[in-house]
Amino acid sequence: MQASTAAKCVATLLLGMLLVTPGHAIGQSLREGPAQRRIAAASHAMPLPADMRVERDIAYGPDPAQRLDVYLPPHAEHAPVIFMVHGGAWMFGDKDSSGVVSNKVAHWLPAGYIVMSTNYRLSPSANPVEQADDVARALAFAQSHANRWGADPARFVLIGHSAGAHLVSLLSADPAIATHQGARPWLGTVSLDSAAYNVVLLMQSHHLGLYDRVFHADQDLWREASPTLRVSRASIPMLLVCSSRRSNSCPQADAFAAKAIALGSRATVLPVDKTHMEINQQLGTPGSYTDAVDSFLHTIGLK
């Protein structure tokens, strides 16, 4: 077996192990550990579509976690941007893991998009509201330096998965969080399977222990981190993808969408018969799921 193939196999096995790690053990097992470094190293070797290139670990802030990657098609000029925010229970994850970027890059770069993927400080170094500030700061940096990559600062779309879906939903529910960090308005947001639109409801119901590690017993934090409670006026168009195989994802998405629509926003819930991780990993692969996301992008002015 060639070295590159072996590295990919190791990364796949490690990801499989991590995805079944109990919630209470996730942060301890991954944060800055050897497994995370091996996964990142393997994903660095991910082949890019022909004539594409990537700029890695661009600093948008002073903390070592405040870094983003930019995947570029050839000769980009006023290109739209997919701005990706990884998941990982707010405690782990990485911008360049294969499940976060590989199929998205393979699908959208040949279509003329730029794909950016950002890291942010992880819990316990930053709580979810502070992490949303990091994402907003990364967005502001990317927009202000858009000309450097041939990107159009007015044509950004936020996509986040899991914890990252919560963060982009929080910014979209209350864009003042982003503007406070210097970000400009963006065209739309795609939230991939968050179950934390209403953190107060989540914490007052039966829930995984990982949420206690992140949100603690701080009810002020619960309210501040709840997109459903933060949305108060018409805001960013959103597509809320949810797994029909989970008990709490689609109900939370439905409740958020109902409130957003009542306030005059565009919010569409897209239930899909996929697992939580498949919703992230399979976005960009041919089929009705990717087609539905592309259709949303078309409705907000992207082609």
ZINORTA-V104313 format. One record per backbone hydrogen bond with DSSP energy under -1.0 kcal/mol. NH is the residue of the N-H (numbers start at 0). CO is the residue of the C=O. Records with the same first field share a line. If there is no record, write none. Layout:
NH->CO  CO
This chain:
5->1
6->2
7->3
8->4
9->5
10->6
11->7
12->8
13->9
14->10
15->11
16->12
17->13
18->14
20->17
24->21
28->24
29->25
30->26
32->29
36->32
37->33
38->34
39->35
40->36
41->37
42->38
43->39
45->42
51->48
52->71
54->69
57->67
59->65
65->62
66->64
67->57
68->116
69->54
70->114
71->52
78->149
80->154
81->113
82->156
83->115
84->158
90->87
91->87
96->93
99->96
100->96
101->97
104->100
105->101
106->102
107->103
108->104
111->108
112->107
113->79
114->70
115->81
116->68
117->83
118->66
122->89
124->121
130->126
131->127
132->128
133->129
134->130
135->131
136->132
137->133
138->134
139->135
140->136
141->137
142->138
143->139
144->140
145->142
147->144
148->145
150->145
151->78
154->151
156->80
157->187
158->82
159->189
160->84
161->191
163->160
165->161
166->162
167->163
168->164
169->165
170->166
171->167
172->168
173->169
176->173
178->174
179->175
180->177
181->178
182->177
186->155
188->236
189->157
190->238
191->159
192->190  240
201->197
202->198
203->199
204->201
210->207
212->208
213->209
214->210
215->211
217->214
218->216
221->217
222->218
223->219
224->220
225->222
227->196
229->225
230->226
237->265
238->188
239->267
240->190
241->269
243->271
245->242
251->247
252->248
253->249
254->250
255->251
256->252
257->253
258->254
259->255
260->256
261->257
262->258
263->260
264->259
267->237
269->239
271->241
273->271
278->274
280->276
281->277
284->281
290->286
291->287
292->288
293->289
294->290
295->291
296->292
297->293
298->294
299->295
300->297
301->296
